[in-house]
Every structure is written in C-alpha cells, then in structure tokens.
Amino acid sequence: MSIWNWLFEQTLPTTKFNPNRTGGFRDAQSQEFLSFGAIRSLATYLATSIADRYGIKAGSHVTIFCSNNIWYPVATFSTVRLGAIVTGSSPEYGVEEMTYILKASESDLVYADTGSWDVVCEAAENVGLGRGKVVLLGSEAEVKGQTGKVSIQDLIRDARAKGENGQAKAWEVAKGQSNKGVQSYLSFTSGTTSRPKGVSFSTHYHLD
C-alpha cells in the first residue's frame, strides 16, 4: 500500500484519518485553516501540475526548504501521491549546505518560502537545476505580488482548471512489490561536525 492510499483512500469511519473525523491544519499566526479534505484536493491538483510541468514521477526527488507553514503538507502529499521522494530540510541553511543537500538528494524540483528564496535559488543554480525548478511555497497572501516566480498557488490553479477528470492518477505499489523497498522520505538534519546528514525512510516505515 502507498502512503497516499493509506491516508486518503482506505480510511475507515473509526480511524483518526477519516475526513469526517479529522480536522486539519491551522496556521498559528494567520489562522488560515486547511481541512483534511481540502488538503487531499489541493495535493491532487498540485501533483498534476508538477507532473505535467516538471515531469515529477515515481522515484523523482522533491526538496522542501520551508519554515512551519500549513502549505508544507500540501507540497509533501502531492509528491507522495506521485510516488516521488520528499526531502525535507531547514530553511535556515546557507548556500553551501543547501547546495550539498540538493546534490546529495539528486533533487528534480525545489520548494522555498519567501524567507529562503534567494539562498535556495543560488543553491539550485549551483547544482544545475536553475531558478526554473524552484517553486514559491505559501498562501495566496504570502505569494501575492511576487512577480517572476512560479508559486504553489499558480500550479494549483492551473490543475484545478483541468477539472476532476484531468488530474494525474495516484501512484500505487506495483503488484508483487513490497513497500519496504520503496523510498518515500529523505530527511536532512544539521551536521554538528560537518555537512548535513541524511536519513532515508521507506513507505513501509511510515505505515508500520
């Protein structure tokens, strides 16, 4: 079973993940709220856009440099929906550390919030991704007026216009394949004596 299927497609009335029993995410500062159902829909739209526009697919690597933000789970679950690998890391890193993480994770796409944008773009240039593979992460209010940048909100709007039948299908674990061998997350923590250190997690790890 995939993480997407487990979270959004196979929930039972008695489980805490059932959309009728689960709240959602609320931003402590802005009070913006995204319900469980809204996150599922938004992540579906975003998955379609990053698949169509950037070629993200099963096995691709998507890195997120962002402070606490309720749009973080939308970016995460859209990646998971495609069977791609999510790399999460601190937006407080400098160019050298971010460059290392993008290279080590072999990232195909990067999300950055407003605060980390310039540093992330420089790191993306260093590894050959370029600014064209960096997406601005944030709410409508946070990304408004930031010209020359593709935002998560732009991508969601593009896919929503395609209608429900125009969305990318959710990736599934192949028949006969174990999710123990399917990488889903790569997390980097600060290295106390050297470079950031990455830890890989399988799909099975999250569902066990």
C-alpha positions in Angstrom: 0.0 0.0 0.0 1.2 3.5 -0.7 1.2 6.4 1.8 -1.4 8.3 -0.3 -3.7 5.3 -0.4 -3.4 4.7 3.3 -4.1 8.3 4.2 -6.7 9.3 1.8 -8.3 6.3 0.1 -8.6 3.5 2.6 -9.7 5.2 5.8 -12.5 3.7 7.8 -15.1 5.5 9.9 -13.4 4.5 13.1 -9.9 5.7 12.1 -8.5 9.1 13.1 -7.6 9.8 9.5 -11.2 9.7 8.3 -12.0 13.0 6.7 -15.3 13.2 8.6 -13.4 12.8 11.9 -10.2 14.7 11.3 -9.8 18.4 11.5 -6.8 19.7 9.5 -4.0 22.2 9.8 -4.3 25.8 11.2 -1.6 28.5 10.9 -1.0 29.8 14.4 -0.2 33.3 13.1 -2.6 33.9 10.2 -5.3 31.5 11.5 -5.6 30.2 7.9 -7.1 26.7 8.0 -6.9 23.7 5.6 -9.2 20.8 6.3 -8.2 17.2 5.7 -10.5 17.1 2.6 -9.1 20.4 1.3 -5.5 19.1 1.7 -6.4 16.0 -0.3 -7.9 18.1 -3.1 -5.1 20.7 -3.2 -2.4 18.0 -3.1 -4.2 16.2 -6.0 -4.1 19.5 -8.1 -0.5 20.2 -7.2 0.6 16.7 -8.1 -1.0 17.1 -11.5 0.9 20.3 -12.1 4.3 19.2 -11.0 3.9 16.0 -13.1 2.8 17.9 -16.2 5.1 20.9 -15.9 8.2 19.4 -14.3 8.0 15.7 -15.1 7.8 14.6 -11.5 7.0 10.9 -11.3 7.7 7.8 -9.1 11.3 7.9 -8.0 11.8 11.7 -8.6 13.2 13.8 -5.7 11.4 16.9 -4.5 13.1 19.0 -1.8 11.3 21.4 0.6 13.1 24.3 2.3 10.4 26.0 4.3 9.6 27.1 7.9 6.4 25.9 9.6 3.6 26.5 7.1 0.3 24.8 6.5 1.1 24.6 2.8 4.0 22.3 3.7 1.7 19.2 3.9 0.2 20.1 0.6 3.6 20.0 -1.1 4.5 16.9 0.8 1.4 14.9 0.0 1.4 16.0 -3.7 4.8 14.5 -4.0 3.8 11.3 -2.2 0.7 11.0 -4.5 3.1 10.6 -7.4 5.3 8.1 -5.7 8.1 10.6 -5.7 10.5 11.1 -2.7 10.2 14.0 -0.3 13.3 15.6 1.1 12.7 17.9 4.0 15.3 20.3 5.4 15.8 23.5 7.3 15.3 26.8 5.5 18.0 28.3 7.8 20.8 26.6 6.0 23.2 28.7 3.9 24.0 28.3 0.3 26.8 25.7 0.9 24.6 23.4 2.9 21.6 23.8 0.6 23.8 23.1 -2.4 25.1 19.9 -0.7 21.5 18.7 0.1 20.2 19.3 -3.5 23.2 17.5 -4.9 23.1 14.6 -2.4 19.3 14.1 -2.9 19.5 14.5 -6.7 16.6 16.9 -6.5 14.4 17.4 -9.5 12.3 20.2 -8.0 12.6 22.5 -5.0 10.1 24.4 -2.9 11.2 27.5 -1.0 9.3 30.1 1.1 9.9 33.8 0.8 12.5 33.9 3.5 14.7 31.2 2.0 14.0 32.0 -1.7 17.2 33.8 -2.7 19.5 31.3 -1.0 17.6 28.3 -2.4 17.8 29.8 -5.9 21.5 30.3 -5.6 21.9 26.7 -4.5 19.7 25.5 -7.3 21.9 27.3 -9.8 25.0 25.7 -8.2 23.7 22.2 -8.9 22.4 22.9 -12.4 18.7 23.0 -11.6 18.3 26.7 -12.1 15.6 29.0 -10.8 13.1 27.5 -13.2 12.9 24.5 -10.9 12.2 26.4 -7.7 8.6 26.9 -6.6 7.5 29.5 -4.1 5.6 28.0 -1.2 3.0 29.9 0.7 -0.6 31.1 1.0 -2.3 33.4 -1.5 -1.5 36.3 0.7 2.2 35.3 1.1 2.8 34.8 -2.6 0.7 37.8 -3.9 2.7 40.4 -5.8 5.9 38.3 -6.1 6.3 38.6 -9.9 8.7 36.4 -11.8 8.2 33.5 -9.5 6.1 30.4 -10.0 4.1 29.7 -6.8 2.3 26.7 -5.4 -0.9 28.7 -5.8 -0.2 29.2 -9.5 0.3 25.4 -10.0 -2.9 24.6 -8.1 -4.9 27.0 -10.2 -3.6 25.5 -13.4 -4.5 22.0 -12.5 -7.9 22.9 -11.0 -8.9 24.3 -14.4 -8.5 20.9 -15.9 -11.4 19.5 -13.9 -11.6 16.4 -11.7 -11.2 14.1 -14.6 -8.0 15.8 -15.7 -5.9 15.0 -12.6 -2.9 12.8 -12.5 -3.6 9.3 -11.1 -2.2 8.4 -7.8 0.8 6.1 -7.8 0.4 2.6 -6.4 2.8 0.0 -5.2 3.3 -2.5 -8.1 1.7 -5.9 -7.7 4.2 -8.2 -6.1 6.4 -5.3 -4.8 6.9 -4.7 -1.1 6.7 -1.1 0.1 9.7 -1.9 2.4 11.9 -1.3 -0.7 10.1 1.9 -1.7 11.8 5.1 -0.5 9.4 7.8 0.4 11.3 10.4 2.5 14.8 11.7 2.9 15.3 13.9 5.9 18.4 16.0 6.4 19.5 17.2 9.9 22.2 19.6 10.8 25.6 18.1 11.0 27.3 19.0 14.2 30.8 18.5 12.9 30.5 18.5 9.2 27.9 18.5 6.4 24.1 17.9 6.9 23.3 14.2 7.4 20.5 12.5 5.5 18.3 9.6 6.7 16.2 7.7 4.3 12.7 6.2 5.2 10.8 3.6 3.3 7.0 3.7 2.7 6.7 0.7 5.0 8.4 2.6 7.8 5.6 5.2 7.8 2.7 2.7 7.6 4.0 0.2 10.2 
